[in-house]
Amino acid sequence: MTAKDIMKANVITVDKETTISEIAKILTENKISGVPVVDGEGRIAGIVSEGDLLHKEISPRIPRFVELLGGVIYYSGLDQYKADIKKLAAIRAAEIMTEKVITVSKDTDIQTIASLMVKHNIKRIPVTEDHKIVGIVSRADIVKTLVL
């Protein structure tokens, strides 16, 4: 089996200007946990998940300061702190979305898709053709194949 055999073809998407509250409403009303973000030509630009939205409700993780020999100060966790602050201040999809989206083609086998999900701890993978979304495969779609 491949992605085309189990993917959902009618993918709900948003654009970069969609507000966080609109995204939350879309996720809730459609009982989905994430939504791809597309540009004006339908190409994938990112993805927003429930996990991204949770950042709006938590305090940023404070970086630790570690002094090394020779008086050099190293900030452990500074990059994560900056990312947390950015998501906390986000208003639109472009400001909170994950930009490096893992995608697959229609011909990618289910085992590869499952491996990508486990390796990258993701719950859905867009299926693309010429960088445009043609479907999406979720963990639930793969689990359903176990009972066929």
Contact map, one row per residue, 1 for C-alpha under 8 A:
1110110000000000000000000000000000000000000000000000000000000000000000000000000000000000000000000000000000001100000000000000000000000000000000000000
1111110000000000000000000000000000000000000000000000000000000000000000000000000000000000000000000000000001111100000000000000000000000000000000000000
1111111000000000000000000000000000000000000000000000000000000000000000000000000000000000000000000000000111111100100000000000001000000000100000000000
0111111000000000000000000000000000000000000000000000000000000000000000000000000000000000000000000000000001100000000000000000000000000010000000000000
1111111000000000000000000000000000000000000000000000000000000000000000000000000000000000000000000000000000000000000000000000000000000000000000000000
1111111100000000000000000000000000000000000000000000000000000000000000000000000000000000000000000000000000000000000000000000000000000000100011000000
0011111110000000000000000000000000000000000000000000000000000000000000000000000000000000000000000000000000000000000000000000001000000011110010000000
0000011111100000000000000000000000000000000000000000000000000000000000000000000000000000000000000000000000000000000000000000000000000011100000000000
0000001111100000000000000000000000000000000000000000000000000000000000000000000000000000000000000000000000000000000000000000000000000111000000000000
0000000111110000000000000000000000000000000000000000000000000000000000000000000000000000000000000000000000000000000000000000000000000110000000000000
0000000111111000000000000000000000000000000000000000000000000000000000000000000000000000000000000000000000000000000000000000000000001111000000000000
0000000001111100000000000000000000110000000000000000000000000000000000000000000000000000000000000000000000000000000000000000000000000000000000000000
0000000000111110000000000000000000111100000000000000000000000000000000000000000000000000000000000000000000000000000000000000000000000000000000000000
0000000000011111010000100000000000111100000000000000000000000000000000000000000000000000000010000000000000000000000000000000000000000000000000000000
0000000000001111110000000000000000001111000000000000000000000000000000000000000000000000000010000000000000000000000000000000000000000000000000000000
0000000000000111110000000000000000001110000010000000000000000000000000000000000000000000000111000000000000000000000000000000000000000000000000000000
0000000000000011111000000000000000000000000000000000000000000000000000000000000000000000000111000000000000000000000000000000000000000000000000000000
0000000000000111111101100000000000000000000000000000000000000000000000000000000000000000000110000000000000000000000000000000000000000000000000000000
0000000000000000111111100000000000000000000000000000000000000000000000000000000000000000001110000000000000000000000000000000000000000000000000000000
0000000000000000011111110000000000000000000000000000100000000000000000000000000000000000011110000000000000000000000000000000000000000000000000000000
0000000000000000001111111000000000000000000000000000000000000000000000000000000000000000000000000000000000000000000000000000000000000000000000000000
0000000000000000011111111100000000000000000000000000000000000000000000000000000000000000000000000000000000000000000000000000000000000000000000000000
0000000000000100011111111110000000100000000000000000000000000000000000000000000000000000000010000000000000000000000000000000000000000000000000000000
0000000000000000000111111111000000000000000000000000100000000000000000000000000000000000000000000000000000000000000000000000000000000000000000000000
0000000000000000000011111111100000000000000000000000000000000000000000000000000000000000000000000000000000000000000000000000000000000000000000000000
0000000000000000000001111111110000000000000000000000000000000000000000000000000000000000000000000000000000000000000000000000000000000000000000000000
0000000000000000000000111111111111100000000000000000000000000000000000000000000000000000000000000000000000000000000000000000000000000000000000000000
0000000000000000000000011111111100000000000000000000000000000000000000000000000000000000000000000000000000000000000000000000000000000000000000000000
0000000000000000000000001111111000000000000000000000000000000000000000000000000000000000000000000000000000000000000000000000000000000000000000000000
0000000000000000000000000111111100000000000000000000000000000000000000000000000000000000000000000000000000000000000000000000000000000000000000000000
0000000000000000000000000011111110000000000000000000000000000000000000000000000000000000000000000000000000000000000000000000000000000000000000000000
0000000000000000000000000011011111100000000000000000000000000000000000000000000000000000000000000000000000000000000000000000000000000000000000000000
0000000000000000000000000010001111100000000000001100000000000000000000000000000000000000000000000000000000000000000000000000000000000000000000000000
0000000000000000000000000010000111110000000000111100000000000000000000000000000000000000000000000000000000000000000000000001000000000000000000000000
0000000000011100000000100010000111111000000000111000000000000000000000000000000000000000000000000000000000000000000000000000000000000000000000000000
0000000000011100000000000000000001111100000111110000000000000000000000000000000000000000000000000000000000000000000000000000010000000000000000000000
0000000000001111000000000000000000111110000111110000000000000000000000000000000000000000000010001000000000000000000000000000000000000000000000000000
0000000000001111000000000000000000011111111111000000000000000000000000000000000000000000000000000000000000000000000000000000000000000000000000000000
0000000000000011000000000000000000001111111110000000000000000000000000000000000000000000000000000000000000000000000000000000000000000000000000000000
0000000000000010000000000000000000000111111000000000000000000000000000000000000000000000000000000000000000000000000000000000000000000000000000000000
0000000000000000000000000000000000000111111000000000000000000000000000000000000000000000000000000000000000000000000000000000000000000000000000000000
0000000000000000000000000000000000000111111100000000000000000000000000000000000000000000000000000000000000000000000000000000000000011000000000000000
0000000000000000000000000000000000000111111110000000000000000000000000000000000000000000000000000000000000000000000000000000000000111000000000000000
0000000000000000000000000000000000011110011111000000000000000000000000000000000000000000000000000000000000000000000000000000000000111000000000000000
0000000000000001000000000000000000011110001111100000000000000000000000000000000000000000000000000010100000000000000000000000000000000000000000000000
0000000000000000000000000000000000011100000111110000000000000000000000000000000000000000000001001111100000000000000000000000000000000000000000000000
0000000000000000000000000000000001111000000011111000000000000000000000000000000000000000000000001110100000000000000000000000000000000000000000000000
0000000000000000000000000000000001111000000001111101100000000000000000000000000000000000000010011100000000000000000000000000000000000000000000000000
0000000000000000000000000000000011100000000000111111100000000000000000000000000000000000000000001000000000000000000000000000000000000000000000000000
0000000000000000000000000000000011000000000000011111110000000000000000000000000000000000000000000000000000000000000000000000000000000000000000000000
0000000000000000000000000000000000000000000000001111111000000000000000000000000000000000000000000000000000000000000000000000000000000000000000000000
0000000000000000000000000000000000000000000000011111111100000000000000000000000000000010000000011000000000000000000000000000000000000000000000000000
0000000000000000000100010000000000000000000000011111111110000000000000000000000000000000000000010000000000000000000000000000000000000000000000000000
0000000000000000000000000000000000000000000000000111111111000000000000000000000000000000000000000000000000000000000000000000000000000000000000000000
0000000000000000000000000000000000000000000000000011111111100000000000000000000000010011000000000000000000000000000000000000000000000000000000000000
0000000000000000000000000000000000000000000000000001111111000000000000000000000000000011110000000000000000000000000000000000000000000000000000000000
0000000000000000000000000000000000000000000000000000111111100000000000000000000000000001000000000000000000000000000000000000000000000000000000000000
0000000000000000000000000000000000000000000000000000011111110000000000000000000000000001000000000000000000000000000000000000000000000000000000000000
0000000000000000000000000000000000000000000000000000001011111000000000000000000000010000000000000000000000000000000000000000000000000000000000000000
0000000000000000000000000000000000000000000000000000000001111100000000000000000010011001000000000000000000000000000000000000000000000000000000000000
0000000000000000000000000000000000000000000000000000000000111110000000000000100110010000000000000000000000000000000000000000000000000000000000000000
0000000000000000000000000000000000000000000000000000000000011111000000000000110010000000000000000000000000000000000000000000000000000000000000000000
0000000000000000000000000000000000000000000000000000000000001111100000000011110110000000000000000000000000000000000000000000000000000000000000000000
0000000000000000000000000000000000000000000000000000000000000111110000000011110000000000000000000000000000000000000000000000000000000000000000000000
0000000000000000000000000000000000000000000000000000000000000011111000001111000000000000000000000000000000000000000000000000000000000000000000000000
0000000000000000000000000000000000000000000000000000000000000001111100001111000000000000000000000000000000000000000000000000000000000000000000000000
0000000000000000000000000000000000000000000000000000000000000000111110111100000000000000000000000000000000000000000000000000000000000000000000000000
0000000000000000000000000000000000000000000000000000000000000000011111111100000000000000000000000000000000000000000000000000000000000000000000000000
0000000000000000000000000000000000000000000000000000000000000000001111110000000000000000000000000000000000000000000000000000000000000000000000000000
0000000000000000000000000000000000000000000000000000000000000000000111110000000000000000000000000000000000000000000000000000000000000000000000000000
0000000000000000000000000000000000000000000000000000000000000000001111111000000000000000000000000000000000000000000000000000000000000000000000000000
0000000000000000000000000000000000000000000000000000000000000000001111111100000000000000000000000000000000000000000000000000000000000000000000000000
0000000000000000000000000000000000000000000000000000000000000000111100111110000000000000000000000000000000000000000000000000000000000000000000000000
0000000000000000000000000000000000000000000000000000000000000000111100011111000000000000000000000000000000000000000000000000000000000000000000000000
0000000000000000000000000000000000000000000000000000000000000011110000001111110000000000000000000000000000000000000000000000000000000000000000000000
0000000000000000000000000000000000000000000000000000000000000011110000000111110000000000000000000000000000000000000000000000000000000000000000000000
0000000000000000000000000000000000000000000000000000000000001111000000000011111110000000000000000000000000000000000000000000000000000000000000000000
0000000000000000000000000000000000000000000000000000000000000111000000000011111111000000000000000000000000000000000000000000000000000000000000000000
0000000000000000000000000000000000000000000000000000000000000000000000000000111111100000000000000000000000000000000000000000000000000000000000000000
0000000000000000000000000000000000000000000000000000000000001010000000000000111111110000000000000000000000000000000000000000000000000000000000000000
0000000000000000000000000000000000000000000000000000000000011110000000000000111111111000000000000000000000000000000000000000000000000000000000000000
0000000000000000000000000000000000000000000000000000000000000000000000000000011111111100000000000000000000000000000000000000000000000000000000000000
0000000000000000000000000000000000000000000000000000000000000000000000000000001111111110000000000000000000000000000000000000000000000000000000000000
0000000000000000000000000000000000000000000000000000001000111000000000000000000111111111000000000000000000000000000000000000000000000000000000000000
0000000000000000000000000000000000000000000000000000000000010000000000000000000011111111100000000000000000000000000000000000000000000000000000000000
0000000000000000000000000000000000000000000000000000000000000000000000000000000001111111110000110000000000000000000000000000000000000000000000000000
0000000000000000000000000000000000000000000000000001001100000000000000000000000000111111110000110000000000000000000000000000000000000000000000000000
0000000000000000000000000000000000000000000000000000001111010000000000000000000000011111110000000000000000000000000000000000000000000000000000000000
0000000000000000000000000000000000000000000000000000000100000000000000000000000000001111111000000000000000000000000000000000000000000000000000000000
0000000000000000000100000000000000000000000000000000000100000000000000000000000000000111111110110000000000000000000000000000000000000000000000000000
0000000000000000001100000000000000000000000000000000000000000000000000000000000000000000111110110000000000000000000000000000000000000000000000000000
0000000000000001111100000000000000000000000000000000000000000000000000000000000000000000011111110000000000000000000000000000000000000000000000000000
0000000000000111111100100000000000001000000000010000000000000000000000000000000000000000011111111000000000000000000000000000000000000000000000000000
0000000000000001100000000000000000000000000001000000000000000000000000000000000000000000000111111000000000000000000000000000000000000000000000000000
0000000000000000000000000000000000000000000000000000000000000000000000000000000000000110011111111000000000000000000000000000000000000000000000000000
0000000000000000000000000000000000000000000000010001100000000000000000000000000000000110011111111100000000000000000000000000000000000000000000000000
0000000000000000000000000000000000001000000001111001000000000000000000000000000000000000000011111110000000000000000000000000000000000000000000000000
0000000000000000000000000000000000000000000001110000000000000000000000000000000000000000000000011111100000000000000000000000000000000000000000000000
0000000000000000000000000000000000000000000011100000000000000000000000000000000000000000000000001111100000000000000000000000000000000000000000000000
0000000000000000000000000000000000000000000001000000000000000000000000000000000000000000000000000111110000000000000000000000000000000000000000000000
0000000000000000000000000000000000000000000011100000000000000000000000000000000000000000000000000111111000000000000000000000000000000000000000000000
0000000000000000000000000000000000000000000000000000000000000000000000000000000000000000000000000001111100000000000000000000110000000000000000000000
0000000000000000000000000000000000000000000000000000000000000000000000000000000000000000000000000000111110000000000000000000111100000000000000000000
0010000000000000000000000000000000000000000000000000000000000000000000000000000000000000000000000000011111010000100000000000111100000000000000000000
0010000000000000000000000000000000000000000000000000000000000000000000000000000000000000000000000000001111110000000000000000001110000000000000000000
0111000000000000000000000000000000000000000000000000000000000000000000000000000000000000000000000000000111110000000000000000001110000000000000000000
0111000000000000000000000000000000000000000000000000000000000000000000000000000000000000000000000000000011111000000000000000000000000000000000000000
0110000000000000000000000000000000000000000000000000000000000000000000000000000000000000000000000000000111111101100000000000000000000000000000000000
1110000000000000000000000000000000000000000000000000000000000000000000000000000000000000000000000000000000111111100000000000000000000000000000000000
1110000000000000000000000000000000000000000000000000000000000000000000000000000000000000000000000000000000011111110000000000000000000000000001000000
0000000000000000000000000000000000000000000000000000000000000000000000000000000000000000000000000000000000001111111000000000000000000000000000000000
0000000000000000000000000000000000000000000000000000000000000000000000000000000000000000000000000000000000011111111100000000000000000000000000000000
0010000000000000000000000000000000000000000000000000000000000000000000000000000000000000000000000000000100011111111110000000100000000000000000000000
0000000000000000000000000000000000000000000000000000000000000000000000000000000000000000000000000000000000000111111111000000000000000000001001000000
0000000000000000000000000000000000000000000000000000000000000000000000000000000000000000000000000000000000000011111111100000000000000000000000000000
0000000000000000000000000000000000000000000000000000000000000000000000000000000000000000000000000000000000000001111111111100000000000000000000000000
0000000000000000000000000000000000000000000000000000000000000000000000000000000000000000000000000000000000000000111111111111100000000000001000000000
0000000000000000000000000000000000000000000000000000000000000000000000000000000000000000000000000000000000000000011111111100000000000000000000000000
0000000000000000000000000000000000000000000000000000000000000000000000000000000000000000000000000000000000000000001111111000000000000000000000000000
0000000000000000000000000000000000000000000000000000000000000000000000000000000000000000000000000000000000000000000111111100000000000000000000000000
0000000000000000000000000000000000000000000000000000000000000000000000000000000000000000000000000000000000000000000111111110000000000000000000000000
0000000000000000000000000000000000000000000000000000000000000000000000000000000000000000000000000000000000000000000111011111100000000000000000000000
0000000000000000000000000000000000000000000000000000000000000000000000000000000000000000000000000000000000000000000010001111100000000000011000000000
0000000000000000000000000000000001000000000000000000000000000000000000000000000000000000000000000000000000000000000010000111110000000001111000000000
0000000000000000000000000000000000000000000000000000000000000000000000000000000000000000000000000000011100000000100010000111111000000001110000000000
0000000000000000000000000000000000010000000000000000000000000000000000000000000000000000000000000000011100000000000000000001111100001111100000000000
0010001000000000000000000000000000000000000000000000000000000000000000000000000000000000000000000000001111000000000000000000111110001111100000000000
0000000000000000000000000000000000000000000000000000000000000000000000000000000000000000000000000000001111000000000000000000011111111110000000000000
0000000000000000000000000000000000000000000000000000000000000000000000000000000000000000000000000000000011000000000000000000001111111100000000000000
0000000000000000000000000000000000000000000000000000000000000000000000000000000000000000000000000000000000000000000000000000000111110000000000000000
0000000000000000000000000000000000000000001100000000000000000000000000000000000000000000000000000000000000000000000000000000000111111000000000000000
0000000000000000000000000000000000000000011100000000000000000000000000000000000000000000000000000000000000000000000000000000000111111100000000000000
0000000000100000000000000000000000000000011100000000000000000000000000000000000000000000000000000000000000000000000000000000011110111111000000000000
0000000011100000000000000000000000000000000000000000000000000000000000000000000000000000000000000000000000000000000000000000011110011111000000000000
0001001111100000000000000000000000000000000000000000000000000000000000000000000000000000000000000000000000000000000000000000011100001111100000000000
0000001110100000000000000000000000000000000000000000000000000000000000000000000000000000000000000000000000000000000000000001111000001111110000000000
0010011100000000000000000000000000000000000000000000000000000000000000000000000000000000000000000000000000000000000000000001111000000011111011000000
0000001000000000000000000000000000000000000000000000000000000000000000000000000000000000000000000000000000000000000000000011100000000001111111000000
0000000000000000000000000000000000000000000000000000000000000000000000000000000000000000000000000000000000000000010010000011000000000000111111100000
0000000000000000000000000000000000000000000000000000000000000000000000000000000000000000000000000000000000000000000000000000000000000000011111110000
0000011000000000000000000000000000000000000000000000000000000000000000000000000000000000000000000000000000000000000000000000000000000000111111111000
0000010000000000000000000000000000000000000000000000000000000000000000000000000000000000000000000000000000000100010000000000000000000000111111111100
0000000000000000000000000000000000000000000000000000000000000000000000000000000000000000000000000000000000000000000000000000000000000000001111111110
0000000000000000000000000000000000000000000000000000000000000000000000000000000000000000000000000000000000000000000000000000000000000000000111111111
0000000000000000000000000000000000000000000000000000000000000000000000000000000000000000000000000000000000000000000000000000000000000000000011111111
0000000000000000000000000000000000000000000000000000000000000000000000000000000000000000000000000000000000000000000000000000000000000000000001111111
0000000000000000000000000000000000000000000000000000000000000000000000000000000000000000000000000000000000000000000000000000000000000000000000111111
0000000000000000000000000000000000000000000000000000000000000000000000000000000000000000000000000000000000000000000000000000000000000000000000011111
